[in-house]
Protein backbone atom coordinates (compact mmCIF):
# COMPACT_ATOMS: atom_id res chain seq x y z
CA UNK A 1 0.00 0.00 0.00
CA UNK A 2 1.50 3.31 -1.11
CA UNK A 3 1.87 6.19 1.36
CA UNK A 4 -0.91 8.26 -0.28
CA UNK A 5 -3.28 5.29 -0.22
CA UNK A 6 -2.26 4.66 3.38
CA UNK A 7 -3.27 8.21 4.37
CA UNK A 8 -6.69 7.75 2.76
CA UNK A 9 -7.08 4.37 4.40
CA UNK A 10 -6.38 5.56 7.94
CA UNK A 11 -8.16 8.88 7.43
CA UNK A 12 -11.40 7.18 6.39
CA UNK A 13 -11.12 4.76 9.31
CA UNK A 14 -10.94 7.60 11.83
CA UNK A 15 -13.80 9.43 10.11
CA UNK A 16 -15.89 6.26 10.51
CA UNK A 17 -14.80 6.15 14.15
CA UNK A 18 -16.01 9.72 14.65
CA UNK A 19 -19.38 8.81 13.14
CA UNK A 20 -19.71 5.78 15.41
CA UNK A 21 -18.83 7.82 18.49
CA UNK A 22 -21.33 10.56 17.63
CA UNK A 23 -24.09 8.08 16.80
CA UNK A 24 -23.46 6.25 20.05
CA UNK A 25 -23.70 9.41 22.17
CA UNK A 26 -26.89 10.45 20.36
CA UNK A 27 -28.51 7.07 20.97
CA UNK A 28 -28.75 6.26 17.27
CA UNK A 29 -27.14 2.87 17.86
CA UNK A 30 -27.70 0.51 20.75
CA UNK A 31 -24.08 -0.04 21.75
CA UNK A 32 -22.36 2.66 23.83
CA UNK A 33 -18.85 3.50 22.63
CA UNK A 34 -16.26 5.34 24.69
CA UNK A 35 -13.80 7.60 22.89
CA UNK A 36 -10.74 5.45 23.67
CA UNK A 37 -12.66 2.34 22.71
CA UNK A 38 -13.41 3.88 19.33
CA UNK A 39 -9.78 4.94 18.84
CA UNK A 40 -8.54 1.45 19.73
CA UNK A 41 -11.17 -0.17 17.50
CA UNK A 42 -10.22 1.99 14.54
CA UNK A 43 -6.52 1.34 15.10
CA UNK A 44 -6.69 -2.44 15.47
CA UNK A 45 -9.46 -2.75 12.89
CA UNK A 46 -7.32 -0.93 10.36
CA UNK A 47 -4.33 -3.13 11.14
CA UNK A 48 -6.52 -6.22 10.75
CA UNK A 49 -7.74 -5.19 7.28
CA UNK A 50 -4.31 -4.13 6.05
CA UNK A 51 -2.78 -7.34 7.36
CA UNK A 52 -5.54 -9.35 5.70
CA UNK A 53 -4.77 -7.61 2.42
CA UNK A 54 -1.10 -8.61 2.67
CA UNK A 55 -1.76 -11.99 4.32
CA UNK A 56 0.39 -10.84 7.24
CA UNK A 57 -0.54 -13.45 9.82
CA UNK A 58 0.91 -11.71 12.94
CA UNK A 59 -1.05 -8.57 12.17
CA UNK A 60 -4.23 -10.52 11.41
CA UNK A 61 -4.31 -12.63 14.56
CA UNK A 62 -2.89 -10.18 17.10
CA UNK A 63 -5.09 -7.27 15.96
CA UNK A 64 -8.08 -9.64 16.19
CA UNK A 65 -6.91 -10.64 19.67
CA UNK A 66 -6.78 -7.03 20.85
CA UNK A 67 -10.22 -6.36 19.38
CA UNK A 68 -11.51 -9.42 21.21
CA UNK A 69 -10.08 -8.05 24.47
CA UNK A 70 -11.68 -4.66 23.88
CA UNK A 71 -15.09 -6.28 23.39
CA UNK A 72 -14.60 -9.19 25.78
CA UNK A 73 -17.65 -8.33 27.90
CA UNK A 74 -20.30 -8.19 25.12
CA UNK A 75 -18.67 -11.24 23.51
CA UNK A 76 -18.81 -13.15 26.78
CA UNK A 77 -15.13 -14.12 26.72
CA UNK A 78 -13.95 -12.23 29.78
CA UNK A 79 -12.51 -15.42 31.26
CA UNK A 80 -10.07 -15.68 28.32
CA UNK A 81 -8.64 -12.17 28.65
CA UNK A 82 -5.82 -11.40 28.25
CA UNK A 83 -3.29 -14.25 28.22
CA UNK A 84 -5.42 -16.98 26.71
CA UNK A 85 -6.47 -14.71 23.86
CA UNK A 86 -2.86 -13.63 23.23
CA UNK A 87 -1.69 -17.24 23.45
CA UNK A 88 -4.25 -18.29 20.85
CA UNK A 89 -3.10 -15.45 18.58
CA UNK A 90 0.53 -16.51 18.98
CA UNK A 91 -0.17 -20.17 18.21
CA UNK A 92 -2.31 -19.28 15.19
CA UNK A 93 0.43 -17.00 13.90
CA UNK A 94 3.07 -19.70 14.22
CA UNK A 95 0.79 -22.36 12.73
CA UNK A 96 -0.29 -20.38 9.68
CA UNK A 97 3.27 -19.12 9.08
CA UNK A 98 4.54 -22.71 9.04
CA UNK A 99 1.69 -23.96 6.83
CA UNK A 100 1.88 -21.24 4.21
CA UNK A 101 5.59 -20.59 4.43
CA UNK A 102 7.60 -17.37 4.35
CA UNK A 103 6.87 -14.60 1.87
CA UNK A 104 9.43 -13.29 -0.55
CA UNK A 105 9.54 -9.94 -2.25
CA UNK A 106 11.09 -9.35 -5.64
CA UNK A 107 11.43 -6.18 -7.66
CA UNK A 108 10.08 -6.04 -11.23
CA UNK A 109 11.04 -2.68 -12.70
CA UNK A 110 9.64 -0.17 -10.22
CA UNK A 111 7.23 -2.59 -8.55
CA UNK A 112 7.52 -5.15 -5.77
CA UNK A 113 5.63 -8.44 -5.91
CA UNK A 114 5.21 -11.10 -3.23
CA UNK A 115 6.49 -14.57 -3.86
CA UNK A 116 6.20 -17.92 -2.15
CA UNK A 117 3.87 -20.88 -2.52
CA UNK A 118 0.22 -21.67 -2.05
CA UNK A 119 -1.25 -18.51 -3.59
CA UNK A 120 -1.83 -17.20 -7.08
CA UNK A 121 0.28 -14.06 -6.81
CA UNK A 122 3.19 -14.83 -9.17
CA UNK A 123 5.02 -16.69 -6.39
CA UNK A 124 8.69 -17.50 -6.85
CA UNK A 125 11.25 -19.05 -4.49
CA UNK A 126 14.74 -17.56 -4.34
CA UNK A 127 17.58 -19.78 -3.13
CA UNK A 128 20.11 -18.20 -0.84
CA UNK A 129 23.43 -17.24 -2.39
CA UNK A 130 26.79 -16.44 -0.89
CA UNK A 131 27.56 -13.14 0.80
CA UNK A 132 29.78 -12.11 -2.12
CA UNK A 133 27.05 -12.22 -4.78
CA UNK A 134 25.39 -9.24 -6.43
CA UNK A 135 22.12 -10.37 -4.85
CA UNK A 136 22.33 -11.69 -1.29
CA UNK A 137 19.44 -13.65 0.28
CA UNK A 138 19.20 -14.00 4.05
CA UNK A 139 16.60 -16.05 5.90
CA UNK A 140 16.18 -16.46 9.65
CA UNK A 141 13.50 -18.23 11.70
CA UNK A 142 13.28 -18.50 15.47
CA UNK A 143 16.94 -17.65 16.07
CA UNK A 144 19.84 -15.25 15.57
CA UNK A 145 21.61 -14.77 12.26
CA UNK A 146 24.70 -12.56 11.81
CA UNK A 147 25.91 -11.98 8.26
CA UNK A 148 28.93 -10.08 6.95
CA UNK A 149 28.32 -9.07 3.33
CA UNK A 150 31.51 -8.66 1.27
CA UNK A 151 30.14 -8.30 -2.24
CA UNK A 152 32.23 -6.29 -4.71
CA UNK A 153 29.21 -5.38 -6.88
CA UNK A 154 26.24 -5.38 -4.52
CA UNK A 155 22.84 -4.69 -6.04
CA UNK A 156 20.22 -6.17 -3.74
CA UNK A 157 19.75 -7.82 -0.36
CA UNK A 158 16.62 -9.83 0.49
CA UNK A 159 16.07 -10.43 4.20
CA UNK A 160 13.27 -12.59 5.60
CA UNK A 161 13.15 -12.65 9.40
CA UNK A 162 10.47 -14.50 11.38
CA UNK A 163 10.51 -14.46 15.18
CA UNK A 164 14.26 -13.95 15.28
CA UNK A 165 17.04 -11.42 15.15
CA UNK A 166 19.12 -10.75 12.04
CA UNK A 167 22.21 -8.55 11.94
CA UNK A 168 23.65 -7.60 8.55
CA UNK A 169 27.02 -5.82 8.24
CA UNK A 170 27.52 -3.82 5.05
CA UNK A 171 30.63 -1.87 5.99
CA UNK A 172 32.89 -3.93 3.71
CA UNK A 173 30.83 -3.95 0.50
CA UNK A 174 31.31 -2.23 -2.82
CA UNK A 175 28.10 -1.29 -4.57
CA UNK A 176 27.21 -1.48 -8.25
CA UNK A 177 27.68 1.34 -10.76
CA UNK A 178 24.20 2.77 -10.07
CA UNK A 179 25.30 3.53 -6.46
CA UNK A 180 21.99 2.12 -5.21
CA UNK A 181 21.43 -0.91 -3.00
CA UNK A 182 17.94 -2.35 -2.67
CA UNK A 183 17.33 -3.85 0.76
CA UNK A 184 14.16 -5.89 0.62
CA UNK A 185 12.79 -6.93 4.02
CA UNK A 186 10.03 -9.13 5.36
CA UNK A 187 9.95 -8.97 9.16
CA UNK A 188 7.42 -10.75 11.36
CA UNK A 189 7.66 -10.65 15.16
CA UNK A 190 11.40 -10.02 15.03
CA UNK A 191 14.09 -7.50 14.35
CA UNK A 192 16.71 -6.60 11.76
CA UNK A 193 19.82 -4.51 12.40
CA UNK A 194 21.59 -3.03 9.39
CA UNK A 195 25.16 -1.82 9.94
CA UNK A 196 26.08 0.54 7.11
CA UNK A 197 28.78 3.15 6.42
CA UNK A 198 28.05 6.50 8.03
CA UNK A 199 28.12 8.39 4.72
CA UNK A 200 25.42 6.28 3.02
CA UNK A 201 21.99 7.75 2.42
CA UNK A 202 18.97 5.64 3.45
CA UNK A 203 15.50 5.89 1.91
CA UNK A 204 12.80 4.29 4.04
CA UNK A 205 9.98 2.92 1.89
CA UNK A 206 8.81 0.19 4.25
CA UNK A 207 5.19 -0.62 5.02
CA UNK A 208 4.78 -0.83 8.81
CA UNK A 209 2.11 -2.95 10.47
CA UNK A 210 2.60 -2.42 14.20
CA UNK A 211 6.30 -2.09 13.40
CA UNK A 212 9.08 0.47 13.73
CA UNK A 213 12.19 1.63 11.91
CA UNK A 214 14.88 3.74 13.57
CA UNK A 215 18.34 5.12 12.82
CA UNK A 216 21.26 5.25 15.22
CA UNK A 217 24.66 6.87 15.07
CA UNK A 218 26.13 9.94 13.35
CA UNK A 219 25.68 9.98 9.63
CA UNK A 220 26.11 12.26 6.64
CA UNK A 221 28.83 12.89 4.12
CA UNK A 222 29.66 13.18 0.46
CA UNK A 223 28.96 9.58 -0.55
CA UNK A 224 26.54 9.10 -3.45
CA UNK A 225 25.59 5.60 -2.32
CA UNK A 226 21.92 5.18 -1.44
CA UNK A 227 20.28 2.24 0.31
CA UNK A 228 16.57 1.82 -0.40
CA UNK A 229 14.81 -0.17 2.31
CA UNK A 230 11.51 -1.66 1.10
CA UNK A 231 9.09 -4.36 2.20
CA UNK A 232 6.98 -5.28 5.21
CA UNK A 233 7.59 -4.92 8.95
CA UNK A 234 4.86 -6.70 10.91
CA UNK A 235 5.01 -6.43 14.69
CA UNK A 236 8.77 -6.07 14.48
CA UNK A 237 11.46 -3.51 13.92
CA UNK A 238 14.40 -2.41 11.79
CA UNK A 239 17.38 -0.52 13.19
CA UNK A 240 19.84 1.19 10.89
CA UNK A 241 23.20 1.62 12.63
CA UNK A 242 25.69 3.98 11.03
CA UNK A 243 29.35 3.32 11.62
Secondary structure, DSSP 8 states (H G I E B T S, - for coil): --HHHHHHHHHHHHHHHHHHHHHHHTTSSSS---HHHHHHHHHHHHHHHHHHHHT-HHHHHHHHHHHHHHTHHHHT-GGGTTHHHHHHHHHHHHHHHHHH---EEEEETTEEEEE-SSSSS---------TTSSEEEEEEESSEEEEE---SSB-EEEEEEESSEEEEE-TT--B-TT-EEEEEEEEESSEEEEEE-TT-EEEEEEEEES-EEEEES----S---EEEEEEEEES-EEEEEE-
